[in-house]
Amino acid sequence: MAKPKSKPPRNADEPAPVRVLPLGLRIGDRLTDETGVWEVIGRPFMTAGGKTANVRVKRVESAAEMIRVYGAHERVTVKRSGQ
């Protein structure tokens, strides 16, 4: 049987990433994608009969804001600020 790979040690100062549904996002959570780091600045809300979740986010490095759209069933990886 193959031995599972060990994970590299992470910095104790950083919060561990958490996977949540879009409605579980909280103000202050940080999302990372290929364009940069985004911070949640508004509560998520549902549209299209509860099939999509919209979240208002702000880019950490600049003042750019946008609404991110996720499928209601998708899990999102976030870093929680208060854990």
PyMOL Python script that loads the backbone (N, CA, C, O; Angstrom):
from pymol import cmd

cmd.read_pdbstr("""\
ATOM      1  N   MET A   1       0.839  -1.162   0.000  1.00  0.00           N
ATOM      2  CA  MET A   1       0.000   0.000   0.000  1.00  0.00           C
ATOM      3  C   MET A   1       0.891   1.235   0.000  1.00  0.00           C
ATOM      4  O   MET A   1       1.922   1.263   0.672  1.00  0.00           O
ATOM      5  N   ALA A   2       0.491   2.255  -0.755  1.00  0.00           N
ATOM      6  CA  ALA A   2       1.282   3.479  -0.860  1.00  0.00           C
ATOM      7  C   ALA A   2       1.158   4.305   0.418  1.00  0.00           C
ATOM      8  O   ALA A   2       0.091   4.391   1.025  1.00  0.00           O
ATOM      9  N   LYS A   3       2.246   4.891   0.794  1.00  0.00           N
ATOM     10  CA  LYS A   3       2.279   5.735   1.987  1.00  0.00           C
ATOM     11  C   LYS A   3       1.753   7.120   1.617  1.00  0.00           C
ATOM     12  O   LYS A   3       2.205   7.683   0.620  1.00  0.00           O
ATOM     13  N   PRO A   4       0.809   7.698   2.383  1.00  0.00           N
ATOM     14  CA  PRO A   4       0.284   9.020   2.045  1.00  0.00           C
ATOM     15  C   PRO A   4       1.375  10.081   2.171  1.00  0.00           C
ATOM     16  O   PRO A   4       2.234  10.013   3.051  1.00  0.00           O
ATOM     17  N   LYS A   5       1.319  11.071   1.262  1.00  0.00           N
ATOM     18  CA  LYS A   5       2.298  12.144   1.293  1.00  0.00           C
ATOM     19  C   LYS A   5       2.031  13.042   2.499  1.00  0.00           C
ATOM     20  O   LYS A   5       0.883  13.319   2.846  1.00  0.00           O
ATOM     21  N   SER A   6       3.101  13.482   3.116  1.00  0.00           N
ATOM     22  CA  SER A   6       2.933  14.389   4.247  1.00  0.00           C
ATOM     23  C   SER A   6       2.816  15.815   3.735  1.00  0.00           C
ATOM     24  O   SER A   6       3.412  16.172   2.719  1.00  0.00           O
ATOM     25  N   LYS A   7       2.054  16.613   4.437  1.00  0.00           N
ATOM     26  CA  LYS A   7       1.869  18.004   4.064  1.00  0.00           C
ATOM     27  C   LYS A   7       3.018  18.830   4.635  1.00  0.00           C
ATOM     28  O   LYS A   7       3.511  18.539   5.724  1.00  0.00           O
ATOM     29  N   PRO A   8       3.445  19.859   3.903  1.00  0.00           N
ATOM     30  CA  PRO A   8       4.496  20.699   4.448  1.00  0.00           C
ATOM     31  C   PRO A   8       3.970  21.469   5.661  1.00  0.00           C
ATOM     32  O   PRO A   8       2.786  21.800   5.711  1.00  0.00           O
ATOM     33  N   PRO A   9       4.827  21.755   6.631  1.00  0.00           N
ATOM     34  CA  PRO A   9       4.341  22.478   7.809  1.00  0.00           C
ATOM     35  C   PRO A   9       3.886  23.881   7.419  1.00  0.00           C
ATOM     36  O   PRO A   9       4.505  24.535   6.580  1.00  0.00           O
ATOM     37  N   ARG A  10       2.810  24.328   8.031  1.00  0.00           N
ATOM     38  CA  ARG A  10       2.316  25.671   7.725  1.00  0.00           C
ATOM     39  C   ARG A  10       2.659  26.605   8.872  1.00  0.00           C
ATOM     40  O   ARG A  10       2.902  26.176  10.001  1.00  0.00           O
ATOM     41  N   ASN A  11       2.671  27.854   8.562  1.00  0.00           N
ATOM     42  CA  ASN A  11       3.002  28.875   9.539  1.00  0.00           C
ATOM     43  C   ASN A  11       1.910  28.919  10.606  1.00  0.00           C
ATOM     44  O   ASN A  11       0.725  28.923  10.275  1.00  0.00           O
ATOM     45  N   ALA A  12       2.292  28.953  11.874  1.00  0.00           N
ATOM     46  CA  ALA A  12       1.317  28.946  12.973  1.00  0.00           C
ATOM     47  C   ALA A  12       0.531  30.257  13.031  1.00  0.00           C
ATOM     48  O   ALA A  12      -0.544  30.298  13.629  1.00  0.00           O
ATOM     49  N   ASP A  13       1.044  31.324  12.423  1.00  0.00           N
ATOM     50  CA  ASP A  13       0.350  32.615  12.433  1.00  0.00           C
ATOM     51  C   ASP A  13      -0.841  32.634  11.474  1.00  0.00           C
ATOM     52  O   ASP A  13      -1.813  33.353  11.705  1.00  0.00           O
ATOM     53  N   GLU A  14      -0.767  31.842  10.396  1.00  0.00           N
ATOM     54  CA  GLU A  14      -1.830  31.832   9.401  1.00  0.00           C
ATOM     55  C   GLU A  14      -2.982  30.923   9.825  1.00  0.00           C
ATOM     56  O   GLU A  14      -2.752  29.839  10.362  1.00  0.00           O
ATOM     57  N   PRO A  15      -4.223  31.361   9.586  1.00  0.00           N
ATOM     58  CA  PRO A  15      -5.343  30.454   9.853  1.00  0.00           C
ATOM     59  C   PRO A  15      -5.394  29.367   8.787  1.00  0.00           C
ATOM     60  O   PRO A  15      -5.030  29.599   7.635  1.00  0.00           O
ATOM     61  N   ALA A  16      -5.839  28.203   9.172  1.00  0.00           N
ATOM     62  CA  ALA A  16      -5.959  27.088   8.229  1.00  0.00           C
ATOM     63  C   ALA A  16      -7.105  27.360   7.261  1.00  0.00           C
ATOM     64  O   ALA A  16      -8.130  27.905   7.670  1.00  0.00           O
ATOM     65  N   PRO A  17      -6.959  26.994   5.983  1.00  0.00           N
ATOM     66  CA  PRO A  17      -8.062  27.183   5.043  1.00  0.00           C
ATOM     67  C   PRO A  17      -9.235  26.276   5.388  1.00  0.00           C
ATOM     68  O   PRO A  17      -9.053  25.157   5.866  1.00  0.00           O
ATOM     69  N   VAL A  18     -10.434  26.772   5.140  1.00  0.00           N
ATOM     70  CA  VAL A  18     -11.671  26.057   5.444  1.00  0.00           C
ATOM     71  C   VAL A  18     -12.506  26.014   4.168  1.00  0.00           C
ATOM     72  O   VAL A  18     -12.551  26.996   3.428  1.00  0.00           O
ATOM     73  N   ARG A  19     -13.170  24.883   3.903  1.00  0.00           N
ATOM     74  CA  ARG A  19     -14.060  24.787   2.747  1.00  0.00           C
ATOM     75  C   ARG A  19     -15.507  24.901   3.225  1.00  0.00           C
ATOM     76  O   ARG A  19     -15.971  24.096   4.032  1.00  0.00           O
ATOM     77  N   VAL A  20     -16.213  25.917   2.713  1.00  0.00           N
ATOM     78  CA  VAL A  20     -17.592  26.174   3.122  1.00  0.00           C
ATOM     79  C   VAL A  20     -18.458  26.382   1.883  1.00  0.00           C
ATOM     80  O   VAL A  20     -17.958  26.668   0.795  1.00  0.00           O
ATOM     81  N   LEU A  21     -19.752  26.234   2.072  1.00  0.00           N
ATOM     82  CA  LEU A  21     -20.699  26.603   1.030  1.00  0.00           C
ATOM     83  C   LEU A  21     -20.748  28.126   0.942  1.00  0.00           C
ATOM     84  O   LEU A  21     -20.457  28.798   1.933  1.00  0.00           O
ATOM     85  N   PRO A  22     -21.105  28.691  -0.208  1.00  0.00           N
ATOM     86  CA  PRO A  22     -21.106  30.148  -0.346  1.00  0.00           C
ATOM     87  C   PRO A  22     -21.964  30.877   0.689  1.00  0.00           C
ATOM     88  O   PRO A  22     -21.617  31.985   1.100  1.00  0.00           O
ATOM     89  N   LEU A  23     -23.079  30.276   1.118  1.00  0.00           N
ATOM     90  CA  LEU A  23     -23.894  30.946   2.134  1.00  0.00           C
ATOM     91  C   LEU A  23     -23.215  30.944   3.497  1.00  0.00           C
ATOM     92  O   LEU A  23     -23.638  31.679   4.389  1.00  0.00           O
ATOM     93  N   GLY A  24     -22.181  30.143   3.678  1.00  0.00           N
ATOM     94  CA  GLY A  24     -21.432  30.108   4.928  1.00  0.00           C
ATOM     95  C   GLY A  24     -20.326  31.144   4.996  1.00  0.00           C
ATOM     96  O   GLY A  24     -19.627  31.236   6.006  1.00  0.00           O
ATOM     97  N   LEU A  25     -20.155  31.931   3.931  1.00  0.00           N
ATOM     98  CA  LEU A  25     -19.121  32.969   3.950  1.00  0.00           C
ATOM     99  C   LEU A  25     -19.506  34.072   4.920  1.00  0.00           C
ATOM    100  O   LEU A  25     -20.682  34.407   5.065  1.00  0.00           O
ATOM    101  N   ARG A  26     -18.499  34.635   5.584  1.00  0.00           N
ATOM    102  CA  ARG A  26     -18.718  35.723   6.541  1.00  0.00           C
ATOM    103  C   ARG A  26     -17.928  36.947   6.112  1.00  0.00           C
ATOM    104  O   ARG A  26     -16.937  36.830   5.390  1.00  0.00           O
ATOM    105  N   ILE A  27     -18.353  38.096   6.544  1.00  0.00           N
ATOM    106  CA  ILE A  27     -17.625  39.327   6.276  1.00  0.00           C
ATOM    107  C   ILE A  27     -16.242  39.204   6.912  1.00  0.00           C
ATOM    108  O   ILE A  27     -16.120  38.862   8.088  1.00  0.00           O
ATOM    109  N   GLY A  28     -15.208  39.482   6.131  1.00  0.00           N
ATOM    110  CA  GLY A  28     -13.837  39.378   6.602  1.00  0.00           C
ATOM    111  C   GLY A  28     -13.119  38.143   6.113  1.00  0.00           C
ATOM    112  O   GLY A  28     -11.893  38.081   6.201  1.00  0.00           O
ATOM    113  N   ASP A  29     -13.843  37.142   5.593  1.00  0.00           N
ATOM    114  CA  ASP A  29     -13.201  35.953   5.030  1.00  0.00           C
ATOM    115  C   ASP A  29     -12.392  36.356   3.805  1.00  0.00           C
ATOM    116  O   ASP A  29     -12.756  37.295   3.098  1.00  0.00           O
ATOM    117  N   ARG A  30     -11.291  35.646   3.554  1.00  0.00           N
ATOM    118  CA  ARG A  30     -10.449  35.942   2.395  1.00  0.00           C
ATOM    119  C   ARG A  30     -10.457  34.770   1.426  1.00  0.00           C
ATOM    120  O   ARG A  30     -10.293  33.614   1.815  1.00  0.00           O
ATOM    121  N   LEU A  31     -10.653  35.103   0.140  1.00  0.00           N
ATOM    122  CA  LEU A  31     -10.656  34.134  -0.944  1.00  0.00           C
ATOM    123  C   LEU A  31      -9.429  34.388  -1.810  1.00  0.00           C
ATOM    124  O   LEU A  31      -9.038  35.538  -2.009  1.00  0.00           O
ATOM    125  N   THR A  32      -8.824  33.330  -2.325  1.00  0.00           N
ATOM    126  CA  THR A  32      -7.669  33.483  -3.209  1.00  0.00           C
ATOM    127  C   THR A  32      -7.966  32.784  -4.527  1.00  0.00           C
ATOM    128  O   THR A  32      -8.450  31.653  -4.544  1.00  0.00           O
ATOM    129  N   ASP A  33      -7.674  33.461  -5.629  1.00  0.00           N
ATOM    130  CA  ASP A  33      -7.781  32.841  -6.948  1.00  0.00           C
ATOM    131  C   ASP A  33      -6.606  33.300  -7.795  1.00  0.00           C
ATOM    132  O   ASP A  33      -5.660  33.895  -7.278  1.00  0.00           O
ATOM    133  N   GLU A  34      -6.660  33.027  -9.095  1.00  0.00           N
ATOM    134  CA  GLU A  34      -5.531  33.357  -9.960  1.00  0.00           C
ATOM    135  C   GLU A  34      -5.329  34.858 -10.133  1.00  0.00           C
ATOM    136  O   GLU A  34      -4.252  35.284 -10.551  1.00  0.00           O
ATOM    137  N   THR A  35      -6.342  35.671  -9.822  1.00  0.00           N
ATOM    138  CA  THR A  35      -6.208  37.125  -9.981  1.00  0.00           C
ATOM    139  C   THR A  35      -5.739  37.820  -8.718  1.00  0.00           C
ATOM    140  O   THR A  35      -5.365  38.992  -8.773  1.00  0.00           O
ATOM    141  N   GLY A  36      -5.747  37.139  -7.583  1.00  0.00           N
ATOM    142  CA  GLY A  36      -5.279  37.758  -6.348  1.00  0.00           C
ATOM    143  C   GLY A  36      -6.080  37.331  -5.135  1.00  0.00           C
ATOM    144  O   GLY A  36      -6.776  36.316  -5.150  1.00  0.00           O
ATOM    145  N   VAL A  37      -5.966  38.137  -4.076  1.00  0.00           N
ATOM    146  CA  VAL A  37      -6.642  37.859  -2.813  1.00  0.00           C
ATOM    147  C   VAL A  37      -7.829  38.807  -2.691  1.00  0.00           C
ATOM    148  O   VAL A  37      -7.699  40.012  -2.907  1.00  0.00           O
ATOM    149  N   TRP A  38      -8.990  38.250  -2.341  1.00  0.00           N
ATOM    150  CA  TRP A  38     -10.233  39.014  -2.213  1.00  0.00           C
ATOM    151  C   TRP A  38     -10.768  38.862  -0.799  1.00  0.00           C
ATOM    152  O   TRP A  38     -10.621  37.804  -0.186  1.00  0.00           O
ATOM    153  N   GLU A  39     -11.389  39.916  -0.278  1.00  0.00           N
ATOM    154  CA  GLU A  39     -11.982  39.888   1.054  1.00  0.00           C
ATOM    155  C   GLU A  39     -13.488  40.083   0.939  1.00  0.00           C
ATOM    156  O   GLU A  39     -13.950  40.961   0.211  1.00  0.00           O
ATOM    157  N   VAL A  40     -14.250  39.269   1.655  1.00  0.00           N
ATOM    158  CA  VAL A  40     -15.714  39.362   1.629  1.00  0.00           C
ATOM    159  C   VAL A  40     -16.123  40.622   2.395  1.00  0.00           C
ATOM    160  O   VAL A  40     -15.744  40.803   3.552  1.00  0.00           O
ATOM    161  N   ILE A  41     -16.911  41.503   1.731  1.00  0.00           N
ATOM    162  CA  ILE A  41     -17.345  42.741   2.374  1.00  0.00           C
ATOM    163  C   ILE A  41     -18.861  42.840   2.493  1.00  0.00           C
ATOM    164  O   ILE A  41     -19.374  43.829   3.017  1.00  0.00           O
ATOM    165  N   GLY A  42     -19.580  41.836   2.016  1.00  0.00           N
ATOM    166  CA  GLY A  42     -21.034  41.832   2.128  1.00  0.00           C
ATOM    167  C   GLY A  42     -21.556  40.421   2.323  1.00  0.00           C
ATOM    168  O   GLY A  42     -20.921  39.452   1.907  1.00  0.00           O
ATOM    169  N   ARG A  43     -22.719  40.309   2.958  1.00  0.00           N
ATOM    170  CA  ARG A  43     -23.306  38.985   3.167  1.00  0.00           C
ATOM    171  C   ARG A  43     -23.706  38.373   1.836  1.00  0.00           C
ATOM    172  O   ARG A  43     -24.131  39.087   0.928  1.00  0.00           O
ATOM    173  N   PRO A  44     -23.576  37.065   1.712  1.00  0.00           N
ATOM    174  CA  PRO A  44     -24.009  36.407   0.475  1.00  0.00           C
ATOM    175  C   PRO A  44     -25.533  36.430   0.341  1.00  0.00           C
ATOM    176  O   PRO A  44     -26.256  36.413   1.337  1.00  0.00           O
ATOM    177  N   PHE A  45     -26.004  36.469  -0.900  1.00  0.00           N
ATOM    178  CA  PHE A  45     -27.440  36.389  -1.149  1.00  0.00           C
ATOM    179  C   PHE A  45     -27.689  35.464  -2.321  1.00  0.00           C
ATOM    180  O   PHE A  45     -26.831  35.299  -3.189  1.00  0.00           O
ATOM    181  N   MET A  46     -28.877  34.856  -2.343  1.00  0.00           N
ATOM    182  CA  MET A  46     -29.229  33.846  -3.341  1.00  0.00           C
ATOM    183  C   MET A  46     -30.067  34.474  -4.457  1.00  0.00           C
ATOM    184  O   MET A  46     -30.859  35.386  -4.222  1.00  0.00           O
ATOM    185  N   THR A  47     -29.871  33.961  -5.682  1.00  0.00           N
ATOM    186  CA  THR A  47     -30.689  34.355  -6.828  1.00  0.00           C
ATOM    187  C   THR A  47     -31.004  33.103  -7.637  1.00  0.00           C
ATOM    188  O   THR A  47     -30.550  32.009  -7.300  1.00  0.00           O
ATOM    189  N   ALA A  48     -31.765  33.262  -8.680  1.00  0.00           N
ATOM    190  CA  ALA A  48     -32.141  32.170  -9.598  1.00  0.00           C
ATOM    191  C   ALA A  48     -32.797  31.017  -8.849  1.00  0.00           C
ATOM    192  O   ALA A  48     -32.462  29.853  -9.067  1.00  0.00           O
ATOM    193  N   GLY A  49     -33.714  31.342  -7.981  1.00  0.00           N
ATOM    194  CA  GLY A  49     -34.447  30.299  -7.267  1.00  0.00           C
ATOM    195  C   GLY A  49     -33.591  29.522  -6.290  1.00  0.00           C
ATOM    196  O   GLY A  49     -33.872  28.355  -6.017  1.00  0.00           O
ATOM    197  N   GLY A  50     -32.560  30.139  -5.763  1.00  0.00           N
ATOM    198  CA  GLY A  50     -31.704  29.487  -4.787  1.00  0.00           C
ATOM    199  C   GLY A  50     -30.587  28.646  -5.398  1.00  0.00           C
ATOM    200  O   GLY A  50     -29.923  27.888  -4.691  1.00  0.00           O
ATOM    201  N   LYS A  51     -30.377  28.774  -6.712  1.00  0.00           N
ATOM    202  CA  LYS A  51     -29.350  27.963  -7.363  1.00  0.00           C
ATOM    203  C   LYS A  51     -27.995  28.649  -7.434  1.00  0.00           C
ATOM    204  O   LYS A  51     -26.979  27.971  -7.586  1.00  0.00           O
ATOM    205  N   THR A  52     -27.947  29.967  -7.330  1.00  0.00           N
ATOM    206  CA  THR A  52     -26.672  30.689  -7.344  1.00  0.00           C
ATOM    207  C   THR A  52     -26.558  31.577  -6.114  1.00  0.00           C
ATOM    208  O   THR A  52     -27.548  32.108  -5.611  1.00  0.00           O
ATOM    209  N   ALA A  53     -25.330  31.723  -5.647  1.00  0.00           N
ATOM    210  CA  ALA A  53     -25.047  32.586  -4.504  1.00  0.00           C
ATOM    211  C   ALA A  53     -24.144  33.719  -4.973  1.00  0.00           C
ATOM    212  O   ALA A  53     -23.146  33.475  -5.651  1.00  0.00           O
ATOM    213  N   ASN A  54     -24.481  34.941  -4.622  1.00  0.00           N
ATOM    214  CA  ASN A  54     -23.702  36.119  -4.978  1.00  0.00           C
ATOM    215  C   ASN A  54     -23.055  36.673  -3.719  1.00  0.00           C
ATOM    216  O   ASN A  54     -23.698  36.787  -2.675  1.00  0.00           O
ATOM    217  N   VAL A  55     -21.774  37.015  -3.826  1.00  0.00           N
ATOM    218  CA  VAL A  55     -21.022  37.516  -2.682  1.00  0.00           C
ATOM    219  C   VAL A  55     -20.280  38.771  -3.113  1.00  0.00           C
ATOM    220  O   VAL A  55     -19.592  38.767  -4.134  1.00  0.00           O
ATOM    221  N   ARG A  56     -20.412  39.837  -2.349  1.00  0.00           N
ATOM    222  CA  ARG A  56     -19.702  41.076  -2.650  1.00  0.00           C
ATOM    223  C   ARG A  56     -18.309  40.998  -2.044  1.00  0.00           C
ATOM    224  O   ARG A  56     -18.164  40.772  -0.842  1.00  0.00           O
ATOM    225  N   VAL A  57     -17.273  41.187  -2.878  1.00  0.00           N
ATOM    226  CA  VAL A  57     -15.890  41.075  -2.425  1.00  0.00           C
ATOM    227  C   VAL A  57     -15.095  42.306  -2.843  1.00  0.00           C
ATOM    228  O   VAL A  57     -15.474  43.028  -3.766  1.00  0.00           O
ATOM    229  N   LYS A  58     -13.977  42.528  -2.137  1.00  0.00           N
ATOM    230  CA  LYS A  58     -13.080  43.655  -2.412  1.00  0.00           C
ATOM    231  C   LYS A  58     -11.676  43.106  -2.534  1.00  0.00           C
ATOM    232  O   LYS A  58     -11.277  42.238  -1.757  1.00  0.00           O
ATOM    233  N   ARG A  59     -10.927  43.597  -3.493  1.00  0.00           N
ATOM    234  CA  ARG A  59      -9.537  43.176  -3.668  1.00  0.00           C
ATOM    235  C   ARG A  59      -8.703  43.742  -2.531  1.00  0.00           C
ATOM    236  O   ARG A  59      -8.826  44.922  -2.203  1.00  0.00           O
ATOM    237  N   VAL A  60      -7.863  42.924  -1.929  1.00  0.00           N
ATOM    238  CA  VAL A  60      -7.080  43.343  -0.767  1.00  0.00           C
ATOM    239  C   VAL A  60      -6.043  44.378  -1.169  1.00  0.00           C
ATOM    240  O   VAL A  60      -5.834  45.341  -0.431  1.00  0.00           O
ATOM    241  N   GLU A  61      -5.384  44.216  -2.315  1.00  0.00           N
ATOM    242  CA  GLU A  61      -4.306  45.109  -2.721  1.00  0.00           C
ATOM    243  C   GLU A  61      -4.793  46.451  -3.264  1.00  0.00           C
ATOM    244  O   GLU A  61      -4.010  47.398  -3.325  1.00  0.00           O
ATOM    245  N   SER A  62      -6.049  46.559  -3.656  1.00  0.00           N
ATOM    246  CA  SER A  62      -6.557  47.791  -4.250  1.00  0.00           C
ATOM    247  C   SER A  62      -8.000  48.019  -3.803  1.00  0.00           C
ATOM    248  O   SER A  62      -8.516  47.309  -2.940  1.00  0.00           O
ATOM    249  N   ALA A  63      -8.629  49.003  -4.392  1.00  0.00           N
ATOM    250  CA  ALA A  63      -9.999  49.341  -4.024  1.00  0.00           C
ATOM    251  C   ALA A  63     -11.038  48.694  -4.941  1.00  0.00           C
ATOM    252  O   ALA A  63     -12.215  49.050  -4.879  1.00  0.00           O
ATOM    253  N   ALA A  64     -10.631  47.765  -5.776  1.00  0.00           N
ATOM    254  CA  ALA A  64     -11.553  47.124  -6.724  1.00  0.00           C
ATOM    255  C   ALA A  64     -12.579  46.271  -5.978  1.00  0.00           C
ATOM    256  O   ALA A  64     -12.223  45.485  -5.100  1.00  0.00           O
ATOM    257  N   GLU A  65     -13.849  46.432  -6.333  1.00  0.00           N
ATOM    258  CA  GLU A  65     -14.937  45.646  -5.755  1.00  0.00           C
ATOM    259  C   GLU A  65     -15.685  44.941  -6.869  1.00  0.00           C
ATOM    260  O   GLU A  65     -15.741  45.432  -7.996  1.00  0.00           O
ATOM    261  N   MET A  66     -16.261  43.784  -6.551  1.00  0.00           N
ATOM    262  CA  MET A  66     -17.074  43.060  -7.520  1.00  0.00           C
ATOM    263  C   MET A  66     -18.006  42.103  -6.792  1.00  0.00           C
ATOM    264  O   MET A  66     -17.865  41.872  -5.592  1.00  0.00           O
ATOM    265  N   ILE A  67     -18.942  41.562  -7.521  1.00  0.00           N
ATOM    266  CA  ILE A  67     -19.825  40.533  -6.981  1.00  0.00           C
ATOM    267  C   ILE A  67     -19.419  39.213  -7.621  1.00  0.00           C
ATOM    268  O   ILE A  67     -19.474  39.065  -8.841  1.00  0.00           O
ATOM    269  N   ARG A  68     -19.011  38.254  -6.793  1.00  0.00           N
ATOM    270  CA  ARG A  68     -18.631  36.930  -7.270  1.00  0.00           C
ATOM    271  C   ARG A  68     -19.876  36.050  -7.245  1.00  0.00           C
ATOM    272  O   ARG A  68     -20.672  36.122  -6.309  1.00  0.00           O
ATOM    273  N   VAL A  69     -20.043  35.226  -8.266  1.00  0.00           N
ATOM    274  CA  VAL A  69     -21.204  34.349  -8.380  1.00  0.00           C
ATOM    275  C   VAL A  69     -20.723  32.904  -8.289  1.00  0.00           C
ATOM    276  O   VAL A  69     -19.831  32.491  -9.030  1.00  0.00           O
ATOM    277  N   TYR A  70     -21.317  32.146  -7.381  1.00  0.00           N
ATOM    278  CA  TYR A  70     -20.994  30.738  -7.181  1.00  0.00           C
ATOM    279  C   TYR A  70     -22.270  29.921  -7.292  1.00  0.00           C
ATOM    280  O   TYR A  70     -23.362  30.419  -7.014  1.00  0.00           O
ATOM    281  N   GLY A  71     -22.131  28.674  -7.698  1.00  0.00           N
ATOM    282  CA  GLY A  71     -23.245  27.749  -7.613  1.00  0.00           C
ATOM    283  C   GLY A  71     -23.522  27.487  -6.139  1.00  0.00           C
ATOM    284  O   GLY A  71     -22.584  27.392  -5.348  1.00  0.00           O
ATOM    285  N   ALA A  72     -24.772  27.370  -5.759  1.00  0.00           N
ATOM    286  CA  ALA A  72     -25.120  27.208  -4.346  1.00  0.00           C
ATOM    287  C   ALA A  72     -24.550  25.925  -3.756  1.00  0.00           C
ATOM    288  O   ALA A  72     -24.388  25.825  -2.540  1.00  0.00           O
ATOM    289  N   HIS A  73     -24.245  24.943  -4.598  1.00  0.00           N
ATOM    290  CA  HIS A  73     -23.738  23.652  -4.120  1.00  0.00           C
ATOM    291  C   HIS A  73     -22.209  23.597  -4.084  1.00  0.00           C
ATOM    292  O   HIS A  73     -21.647  22.656  -3.524  1.00  0.00           O
ATOM    293  N   GLU A  74     -21.515  24.598  -4.679  1.00  0.00           N
ATOM    294  CA  GLU A  74     -20.047  24.587  -4.733  1.00  0.00           C
ATOM    295  C   GLU A  74     -19.457  24.903  -3.370  1.00  0.00           C
ATOM    296  O   GLU A  74     -20.017  25.698  -2.614  1.00  0.00           O
ATOM    297  N   ARG A  75     -18.334  24.288  -3.057  1.00  0.00           N
ATOM    298  CA  ARG A  75     -17.601  24.625  -1.842  1.00  0.00           C
ATOM    299  C   ARG A  75     -16.519  25.632  -2.195  1.00  0.00           C
ATOM    300  O   ARG A  75     -15.894  25.540  -3.251  1.00  0.00           O
ATOM    301  N   VAL A  76     -16.302  26.590  -1.308  1.00  0.00           N
ATOM    302  CA  VAL A  76     -15.328  27.656  -1.511  1.00  0.00           C
ATOM    303  C   VAL A  76     -14.270  27.542  -0.414  1.00  0.00           C
ATOM    304  O   VAL A  76     -14.603  27.355   0.756  1.00  0.00           O
ATOM    305  N   THR A  77     -12.999  27.653  -0.791  1.00  0.00           N
ATOM    306  CA  THR A  77     -11.923  27.604   0.185  1.00  0.00           C
ATOM    307  C   THR A  77     -11.630  29.019   0.668  1.00  0.00           C
ATOM    308  O   THR A  77     -11.355  29.910  -0.135  1.00  0.00           O
ATOM    309  N   VAL A  78     -11.689  29.224   1.982  1.00  0.00           N
ATOM    310  CA  VAL A  78     -11.469  30.551   2.566  1.00  0.00           C
ATOM    311  C   VAL A  78     -10.480  30.462   3.712  1.00  0.00           C
ATOM    312  O   VAL A  78     -10.231  29.394   4.270  1.00  0.00           O
ATOM    313  N   LYS A  79      -9.927  31.616   4.044  1.00  0.00           N
ATOM    314  CA  LYS A  79      -9.123  31.755   5.252  1.00  0.00           C
ATOM    315  C   LYS A  79      -9.912  32.657   6.185  1.00  0.00           C
ATOM    316  O   LYS A  79     -10.200  33.809   5.859  1.00  0.00           O
ATOM    317  N   ARG A  80     -10.256  32.126   7.340  1.00  0.00           N
ATOM    318  CA  ARG A  80     -11.054  32.868   8.301  1.00  0.00           C
ATOM    319  C   ARG A  80     -10.153  33.749   9.158  1.00  0.00           C
ATOM    320  O   ARG A  80      -9.095  33.314   9.612  1.00  0.00           O
ATOM    321  N   SER A  81     -10.573  34.968   9.373  1.00  0.00           N
ATOM    322  CA  SER A  81      -9.757  35.912  10.137  1.00  0.00           C
ATOM    323  C   SER A  81      -9.915  35.722  11.644  1.00  0.00           C
ATOM    324  O   SER A  81      -8.991  36.033  12.395  1.00  0.00           O
ATOM    325  N   GLY A  82     -11.048  35.226  12.100  1.00  0.00           N
ATOM    326  CA  GLY A  82     -11.297  35.141  13.528  1.00  0.00           C
ATOM    327  C   GLY A  82     -11.091  33.776  14.165  1.00  0.00           C
ATOM    328  O   GLY A  82     -11.585  33.550  15.269  1.00  0.00           O
ATOM    329  N   GLN A  83     -10.381  32.855  13.517  1.00  0.00           N
ATOM    330  CA  GLN A  83     -10.236  31.514  14.099  1.00  0.00           C
ATOM    331  C   GLN A  83      -8.899  31.329  14.724  1.00  0.00           C
ATOM    332  O   GLN A  83      -8.611  30.258  15.259  1.00  0.00           O
TER     333      GLN A  83
END
""", "prot")
cmd.dss("prot")
cmd.show_as("cartoon", "prot")
cmd.util.cbc("prot")
cmd.orient("prot")
